[in-house]
Amino acid sequence: MTAVSTPPTSSSVTPRQVWLRARGVLLAVLLLVVAGIALAATRSGDQHGRLDPRSADRYGSKAIAELLKDHGISVRVVTTLQDATSATGSDTTLLVTAPNLLTPHQQTTLRAATAAASGRTVLLGARSASLGTLAPGVRSEPSASVVTRPPGCSMAEARRAGAVETGGIRYASNGVDAIACYPAAGLPSVLLLRQPTAGDTVLLGSPDLLYNERLAHQGNASLALQLLGSRPHLVWYLPSLSDPSAARTPGDGTTNGDMVDGERSFIELIPSGWLWGTLQLALAAVLAAIWRARRLGPLVTERLPVAIRASESTEGRARLNRKANARDRAAASLRRATRTRVAPLVGVSPRDAHSPAVLLPALSARLPRGHGVTNDLLFGPAPAEDAALVFLADQLDSLEREVRTS
């Protein structure tokens, strides 16, 4: 005997249909993957990150690093606190690109190492989170825009460089020996702290003059060369969150699992602008949904473009109910249809067809004696399994036949 293949039903999907539906999505994903690989391959050469002396992009600092090397200054890039502190010395300038990322423990360790080395420390964009430890006696003030400003001070490096593009964080010093330069609204954006026994510290309110795209503007290159090239060696410290020293230790202020002094939660680290932006986007999405919903208007009936046989529609709805295990909905539909059909046969109006108090007595009076129509048959609970649902459908069919023939 030869096996006869069963033809696919109206709800079956052929492999060709699956391919036709999914090929657009697969093509888009493939293009994204190829574009990502190509972009990563083309951008992985000279780009390492913002203020990285190995990066040649617009926000990198490779240009100033090469100028320093041309002037005989050695440039060493470090990413851990241990490497930064071990490289300090009286003949070394330590540049800290992100002092605000350092934990209190890291700040204390770095301050002790630089004070003992008596070299120069340059801090970029330092705020209150780091100034208290790395530059005692200095506080940060609201930032100013980065524009070309004259030196406005007696510092030799600034006078030789002339006008420079500065701004960003402004500083105020109390009771410390400092030279304030490049003032913005009365407060300096560049501050030199002179400490004869612990070296000196330079605070730059903005790192913009070290960017590749800005180095050739005004006196940016001159000031950068003088501030970073005052010693034979330059250690370029790029703080990293993966630095082991960033982890909490028993001696860094942690007590019984509490948060270290000065540390902030994840929500507090999110800039306020992002929170307001998210709220505005959510509000815009709600308004857009309301707007689109009003444009849709009320539901209207529409003639189908093709004629569908009742058997196909019934089969499709039954498959959907079976897939969703909606026995309650299927049973309710069967009972409602039976009540609607038998009510006119026993003299019950369509309005009372679904009232047990009216329909059941009328059915009992129409059917022969001994045939008790129970409430569970027409108004009972949903079947617990598929077999019970099939049995209910058979009982309803039998009831309707008896009503019609009685």
Disulfide bonds with the S-S distance in Angstrom:
Cys153-Cys181 1.90
